[in-house]
Amino acid sequence: MNNWNTAQNYGRIARWLHWGTALLFLLAYCAVYYRHWFTEKKTPENLIALDLHLSAGISVGVIVILRIIWRLMNKQPTLEAGPAFLAEKVQHALVHFAHYILYAIMILMPLTGYLGTGKATDYFFLFEIPKFEDTWLFDVFVWEYLGLTFEEFEAPIDFFHKEIMGAWLVWILIVGHAGAALYHHFVLKDRTLIKMSKGQI
């Protein structure tokens, strides 16, 4: 299996980055829902779930940077033809727009999650990553330049992360992305999903 993308398939590295991102998103959501539904605040189980959520989120942030770099270094496989009722240029424009939105979400979710959290992250219980409030960036840009306390800064960031993106926007995009892949695979019967899975010609 080729590490690099070809006109027909995504390479091994692109696939690992893609499915790794998906698994980390799943872990982040499972951890945060477990925390809210099945634990009491400040209990050891609650804090473990929070650290798993934060660790997965930070990992997504790192991986999306790697994905962007790898995408810029690689050719992209040829897009499959979409539904017959849409012109090819329109189909391709919609695909590119959807990818840009997905990348924006993959950047904004970890970023707002880190900026708005009030605790340091015990990164997969290996080492500690300081919270944003304890960094020089907070002191310079938020405290000195904007003149905001952490509580004032956190409120809109946290609302955007949890209530706008986390509660519904990300779910819409995930369902839409997965639904489109399954539609291509089972209805249009093309190679869209195969290119990001087993890559057989």
C-alpha positions in Angstrom: 0.0 0.0 0.0 1.4 3.4 -1.0 2.0 6.0 1.7 1.3 8.8 -0.8 -2.0 9.6 -2.5 -2.5 8.7 -6.1 -5.2 9.8 -8.6 -7.1 6.7 -7.7 -6.7 6.3 -3.9 -5.7 8.0 -0.7 -2.4 6.7 0.7 -1.8 5.0 4.0 -0.8 8.2 5.9 -3.9 10.1 4.7 -6.1 7.2 5.8 -4.5 6.9 9.2 -4.9 10.7 9.7 -8.5 10.6 8.6 -9.7 7.6 10.7 -7.5 8.7 13.6 -9.4 12.0 13.6 -12.7 10.2 13.5 -11.8 8.0 16.4 -10.5 10.9 18.5 -13.7 12.8 17.9 -15.7 9.7 19.0 -13.6 9.4 22.1 -14.0 13.1 23.0 -17.8 12.9 22.6 -18.1 9.6 24.6 -16.0 11.0 27.4 -17.9 14.2 27.7 -21.3 12.6 27.5 -20.2 9.9 30.1 -19.0 12.7 32.3 -22.3 14.6 32.1 -24.7 11.6 32.3 -23.0 9.2 34.6 -20.7 11.0 37.0 -21.0 13.6 39.7 -19.0 16.8 39.6 -15.5 16.8 41.1 -15.5 13.0 41.6 -12.4 11.0 40.3 -14.5 9.5 37.5 -15.7 12.9 36.4 -12.2 14.3 36.3 -10.8 11.2 34.4 -13.6 11.6 31.8 -12.8 15.3 31.5 -9.1 14.7 31.0 -9.9 12.1 28.3 -12.1 14.6 26.6 -9.4 17.3 26.7 -6.7 14.9 25.7 -8.7 13.7 22.7 -9.5 17.3 21.7 -5.9 18.4 21.9 -4.9 15.4 19.8 -7.4 16.3 17.1 -5.9 19.8 17.0 -2.4 18.3 16.4 -3.6 15.8 13.9 -5.5 18.4 11.8 -2.3 20.4 11.5 -0.6 17.3 10.2 -3.5 16.6 7.9 -3.3 20.1 6.4 0.4 19.8 5.8 0.0 16.3 4.3 -2.8 17.5 2.1 -0.7 20.3 0.8 2.2 17.9 0.0 0.0 15.4 -1.8 -2.2 15.3 -4.9 -5.8 14.6 -4.1 -7.6 11.6 -5.7 -9.9 12.4 -8.6 -13.4 13.2 -7.4 -16.1 10.7 -8.3 -19.1 11.7 -10.3 -22.1 12.7 -8.2 -25.8 12.6 -8.8 -26.8 13.1 -12.4 -29.2 16.0 -11.6 -26.2 18.2 -10.5 -23.7 19.7 -12.9 -20.2 18.3 -12.3 -18.8 21.8 -11.5 -21.5 22.3 -8.9 -20.9 18.9 -7.4 -17.1 19.5 -7.1 -17.7 23.0 -5.7 -20.0 21.5 -3.0 -17.5 18.8 -2.1 -14.7 21.4 -1.7 -16.9 23.7 0.3 -17.9 20.8 2.6 -14.2 19.9 3.1 -13.4 23.5 4.0 -16.2 23.5 6.6 -15.0 20.2 8.1 -11.4 21.5 8.4 -12.7 24.7 10.0 -14.6 22.7 12.6 -11.6 20.4 13.2 -9.6 23.5 14.0 -12.2 25.5 15.9 -13.4 22.7 18.2 -10.0 21.9 19.8 -9.0 25.6 19.8 -12.1 26.8 21.6 -12.0 23.8 23.9 -8.5 24.5 25.0 -9.0 28.3 25.3 -12.2 27.9 27.3 -11.2 25.2 29.8 -10.5 26.1 33.4 -8.1 23.2 34.2 -4.8 21.9 33.0 -4.9 18.8 30.9 -3.4 15.5 32.2 -2.7 14.4 28.7 -3.7 10.7 28.6 -2.3 10.6 32.1 1.3 10.9 30.8 2.1 14.6 31.3 0.4 17.9 32.1 -0.5 20.6 29.6 -1.1 24.0 31.3 -4.5 25.6 30.9 -4.6 28.7 28.7 -5.1 31.0 31.7 -1.7 30.0 32.9 0.2 30.8 29.7 1.9 34.0 28.7 -0.4 34.3 25.7 -3.3 34.8 28.1 -1.4 37.4 30.0 -0.4 39.4 26.9 -3.4 39.1 24.6 -6.4 38.6 27.0 -5.4 40.2 30.3 -3.3 43.1 29.1 -4.5 43.8 25.6 -8.2 43.0 25.9 -8.5 43.8 29.6 -10.6 40.7 30.3 -10.5 38.3 33.2 -10.5 34.6 32.4 -14.2 34.3 33.4 -15.1 37.1 31.0 -13.0 35.6 28.2 -14.2 32.1 28.8 -18.0 32.7 28.7 -18.4 33.4 25.0 -15.7 30.9 24.0 -17.3 28.2 26.1 -20.8 28.9 24.7 -19.5 28.7 21.1 -17.6 25.4 21.8 -20.4 23.7 23.7 -23.8 25.2 22.7 -23.2 26.1 19.1 -20.6 23.7 17.8 -20.6 20.8 20.2 -24.3 20.5 20.7 -25.5 20.6 17.1 -23.2 22.0 14.4 -20.6 19.2 14.6 -23.3 16.5 14.7 -24.9 18.0 11.6 -21.6 17.9 9.8 -20.7 14.4 11.0 -24.0 13.0 9.9 -23.8 14.8 6.6 -20.3 13.7 5.9 -21.0 10.0 6.8 -24.3 10.1 5.0 -22.7 11.4 1.8 -20.0 8.7 2.0 -22.7 6.0 2.4 -24.8 7.5 -0.3 -21.9 7.3 -2.7 -21.1 3.8 -1.7 -24.6 2.2 -1.7 -26.6 4.4 -4.0 -24.1 5.7 -6.6 -21.9 2.7 -6.1 -18.7 4.6 -6.8 -15.3 4.5 -5.1 -15.6 7.4 -2.7 -15.7 5.4 0.5 -13.3 2.7 -0.9 -10.6 5.3 -1.6 -10.5 6.2 2.1 -10.8 2.6 3.4 -9.2 -0.3 1.5 -8.3 1.5 -1.7 -8.8 -1.3 -4.1 -9.0 -0.4 -7.8 
